[in-house]
């Protein structure tokens, strides 16, 4: 039998320490995440952590959980090819401790054969992060969505700060929204169209909360057969035939 945080707190004699840790036991609001006899988090090949709600819970609740997640993630890095993908990275870049961890990861994780991928809605998030120099140096590959305002004063400078020249900014400004993407890397630069068909788009384009809620409802109702019903709702003809022959 392992020892829980509650066990530890019950044996602590110093009142200040006992009171401080009580918040993270089963008798406090964060015990559901941090208090157990055994670590119940089982990590798979592909693991997702939703941190948006956590980031809004205040420092007292956020910091211990972040430190725990950082430790668990880093212990998994054994040298096998790995990715740490930070979606909505503006949320992480806006927190000092998370920002410092991103800086550290960008500098050292390549030694562990791990790459860090960050996605954010606005180029200004990188500019205002406080670690723009590290992002520019350690993120050699940049994929930009079309931005009609890229040439405008106040926005152009953001692109210049990540190394884009006038021609590259022009490409980003004139690219077709929701269709074309511009990639720039040490190996080359290219404007490309993913040319997704209706089936692929029905899945990879389903990212809104309403879409995800509906998919969850279909999974509950139809089990493994939910993709067919989802495609039908998205207006894809012959969904059964497509999935049968895919």
C-alpha positions as CSV (number, residue, x, y, z in Angstrom):
1,X,0.0,0.0,0.0
2,X,1.4,3.4,-1.0
3,X,1.2,6.5,1.0
4,X,-1.2,9.3,0.0
5,X,-0.9,13.0,0.5
6,X,-3.5,12.7,3.2
7,X,-1.3,10.2,5.0
8,X,1.6,12.6,4.9
9,X,-0.5,15.5,6.1
10,X,-1.9,13.5,9.0
11,X,1.7,12.9,10.2
12,X,2.9,16.5,9.9
13,X,3.2,18.3,13.2
14,X,3.8,21.8,11.9
15,X,0.5,23.6,11.7
16,X,1.6,25.9,8.8
17,X,2.6,23.0,6.6
18,X,-0.5,21.0,7.5
19,X,-2.8,23.9,6.7
20,X,-1.0,24.6,3.4
21,X,-1.2,21.0,2.2
22,X,-4.7,20.4,3.3
23,X,-5.9,22.1,0.2
24,X,-4.5,19.3,-2.0
25,X,-5.9,16.4,0.0
26,X,-9.2,14.6,-0.4
27,X,-10.6,17.0,2.2
28,X,-9.7,20.0,0.0
29,X,-10.8,21.1,-3.5
30,X,-7.7,19.7,-5.3
31,X,-7.6,16.3,-3.7
32,X,-9.3,14.7,-6.7
33,X,-6.2,15.4,-8.8
34,X,-3.3,15.2,-6.4
35,X,-4.2,12.9,-3.5
36,X,-4.0,9.1,-3.9
37,X,-2.1,6.1,-2.7
38,X,-1.0,5.3,-6.3
39,X,-0.5,7.6,-9.3
40,X,-3.6,6.8,-11.4
41,X,-2.4,8.6,-14.6
42,X,-1.6,6.1,-17.3
43,X,0.1,7.6,-20.3
44,X,-0.4,6.1,-23.7
45,X,1.4,6.6,-27.0
46,X,-0.9,9.6,-27.7
47,X,-1.9,11.6,-24.6
48,X,-3.9,14.8,-24.4
49,X,-4.2,17.2,-21.5
50,X,-6.9,19.9,-21.5
51,X,-5.5,22.7,-19.5
52,X,-7.7,25.6,-20.3
53,X,-10.0,25.2,-17.3
54,X,-7.0,24.5,-15.1
55,X,-5.3,27.7,-16.2
56,X,-8.3,29.6,-15.0
57,X,-8.4,28.0,-11.5
58,X,-5.9,30.4,-9.8
59,X,-2.2,29.9,-9.0
60,X,-2.8,27.9,-5.8
61,X,-4.5,25.2,-7.8
62,X,-2.6,25.5,-11.1
63,X,1.0,25.4,-10.1
64,X,1.2,22.0,-8.3
65,X,-0.7,20.3,-11.2
66,X,1.5,21.9,-13.8
67,X,4.6,20.8,-12.0
68,X,3.3,17.3,-11.8
69,X,2.4,17.2,-15.5
70,X,5.8,18.6,-16.5
71,X,7.5,15.9,-14.5
72,X,5.4,13.1,-15.9
73,X,5.9,14.3,-19.5
74,X,9.6,14.7,-19.1
75,X,10.0,11.2,-17.5
76,X,8.4,9.8,-20.7
77,X,11.2,11.2,-22.9
78,X,13.5,8.2,-23.2
79,X,15.1,9.1,-26.6
80,X,12.4,7.6,-28.8
81,X,11.0,10.1,-31.3
82,X,8.5,12.3,-29.5
83,X,6.4,15.4,-30.0
84,X,5.0,17.9,-27.5
85,X,2.2,19.7,-29.2
86,X,1.0,22.9,-27.5
87,X,-2.3,24.0,-29.1
88,X,-3.7,27.4,-28.2
89,X,-0.1,28.2,-27.1
90,X,-1.1,31.8,-26.2
91,X,-2.6,30.4,-23.1
92,X,0.7,28.8,-22.0
93,X,2.9,31.7,-23.2
94,X,0.8,34.0,-21.0
95,X,1.7,32.2,-17.8
96,X,5.2,32.9,-16.4
97,X,5.9,29.3,-15.2
98,X,4.6,27.7,-18.3
99,X,6.5,30.2,-20.5
100,X,9.7,29.4,-18.7
101,X,9.1,25.7,-19.2
102,X,8.5,26.2,-22.9
103,X,11.8,28.1,-23.1
104,X,13.6,25.2,-21.4
105,X,11.9,22.6,-23.7
106,X,12.9,24.5,-26.8
107,X,16.5,24.7,-25.7
108,X,17.1,21.2,-24.4
109,X,14.5,18.6,-25.6
110,X,16.2,18.0,-28.9
111,X,18.8,16.1,-26.9
112,X,16.0,13.8,-25.9
113,X,14.8,13.4,-29.6
114,X,11.7,15.4,-28.9
115,X,10.3,18.3,-30.9
116,X,8.0,21.0,-29.6
117,X,5.2,22.2,-31.8
118,X,3.2,25.3,-30.9
119,X,0.0,26.5,-32.5
120,X,-1.6,29.9,-31.8
121,X,-4.2,32.1,-33.4
122,X,-2.2,35.3,-33.7
123,X,1.4,36.0,-34.7
124,X,1.4,38.7,-32.0
125,X,1.2,36.0,-29.3
126,X,4.8,35.1,-30.2
127,X,5.9,38.7,-30.3
128,X,4.4,39.5,-26.9
129,X,5.5,36.3,-25.2
130,X,8.8,37.6,-23.9
131,X,10.7,34.8,-25.5
132,X,10.4,35.8,-29.1
133,X,14.2,35.4,-29.7
134,X,14.1,31.8,-28.4
135,X,11.0,31.0,-30.5
136,X,12.7,32.4,-33.6
137,X,15.9,30.5,-33.0
138,X,14.5,27.2,-31.8
139,X,11.5,27.0,-34.1
140,X,13.1,26.9,-37.5
141,X,9.9,25.6,-39.2
142,X,7.0,28.0,-39.3
143,X,3.6,27.3,-40.8
144,X,1.4,30.4,-41.3
145,X,-2.3,30.7,-42.1
146,X,-3.4,33.4,-44.5
147,X,-3.7,36.9,-42.9
148,X,-5.0,39.7,-45.0
149,X,-3.6,42.2,-42.5
150,X,-0.1,40.9,-42.7
151,X,1.1,44.0,-44.7
152,X,-0.5,46.5,-42.4
153,X,1.6,48.6,-40.0
154,X,1.6,47.0,-36.5
155,X,1.2,43.5,-38.0
156,X,3.9,43.5,-40.6
157,X,6.5,44.0,-37.8
158,X,5.4,40.8,-36.1
159,X,6.3,38.8,-39.3
160,X,9.6,40.7,-39.7
161,X,10.5,39.7,-36.1
162,X,10.2,36.0,-37.0
163,X,12.4,36.5,-40.0
164,X,10.0,37.0,-42.9
165,X,10.9,39.3,-45.8
166,X,8.7,41.5,-47.9
167,X,7.9,38.7,-50.4
168,X,7.0,36.2,-47.7
169,X,4.7,38.7,-46.0
170,X,3.0,39.4,-49.3
171,X,2.4,35.6,-49.8
172,X,0.8,35.4,-46.3
173,X,-1.4,38.4,-47.0
174,X,-2.7,37.2,-50.4
175,X,-3.1,33.4,-49.6
176,X,-6.6,32.0,-49.7
177,X,-8.2,31.7,-46.2
178,X,-9.1,28.2,-45.0
179,X,-7.4,26.6,-48.0
180,X,-3.8,27.6,-48.4
181,X,-0.9,27.5,-45.9
182,X,2.6,28.9,-46.1
183,X,5.5,26.9,-44.7
184,X,9.0,28.4,-44.2
185,X,11.9,26.2,-43.0
186,X,15.7,26.0,-43.5
187,X,15.0,23.4,-46.3
188,X,12.8,25.8,-48.3
189,X,9.6,27.8,-48.5
190,X,6.3,26.9,-50.1
191,X,2.7,28.0,-50.3
192,X,0.5,24.8,-50.4
193,X,-3.1,23.6,-50.5
194,X,-3.9,20.5,-48.5
195,X,-6.7,19.7,-51.0
196,X,-8.8,17.9,-48.4
197,X,-11.8,16.1,-49.8
198,X,-15.2,16.2,-48.1
199,X,-14.6,13.1,-46.0
200,X,-11.2,14.2,-44.6
201,X,-12.6,17.7,-44.0
202,X,-15.6,16.4,-42.1
203,X,-13.2,15.0,-39.5
204,X,-10.1,17.3,-39.4
205,X,-12.3,20.4,-39.7
206,X,-14.5,19.4,-36.8
207,X,-12.8,21.4,-34.1
208,X,-15.6,23.6,-32.5
209,X,-17.0,22.8,-29.2
210,X,-20.4,22.1,-30.8
211,X,-18.9,19.7,-33.2
212,X,-17.0,17.9,-30.5
213,X,-20.1,17.7,-28.3
214,X,-22.1,16.2,-31.2
215,X,-19.4,13.7,-32.0
216,X,-19.4,12.6,-28.3
217,X,-23.2,12.2,-28.5
218,X,-22.9,10.0,-31.6
219,X,-20.2,7.9,-30.0
220,X,-22.5,7.3,-27.0
221,X,-25.4,6.4,-29.3
222,X,-23.7,4.4,-32.0
223,X,-20.4,3.2,-30.6
224,X,-17.8,2.4,-33.2
225,X,-20.3,3.2,-36.0
226,X,-20.4,6.9,-35.1
227,X,-18.3,8.0,-38.2
228,X,-21.0,7.0,-40.6
229,X,-23.6,9.0,-38.8
230,X,-21.3,12.0,-38.5
231,X,-20.6,11.9,-42.3
232,X,-24.3,11.7,-43.0
233,X,-25.0,14.8,-40.8
234,X,-22.2,16.6,-42.7
235,X,-23.9,15.9,-46.0
236,X,-21.4,13.4,-47.3
237,X,-23.2,11.0,-49.7
238,X,-22.6,7.3,-49.6
239,X,-21.0,7.4,-46.2
240,X,-21.5,3.7,-45.6
241,X,-19.8,2.8,-48.9
242,X,-16.9,5.2,-48.3
243,X,-16.1,3.9,-44.8
244,X,-16.5,0.3,-46.0
245,X,-13.9,0.7,-48.7
246,X,-11.5,3.0,-46.9
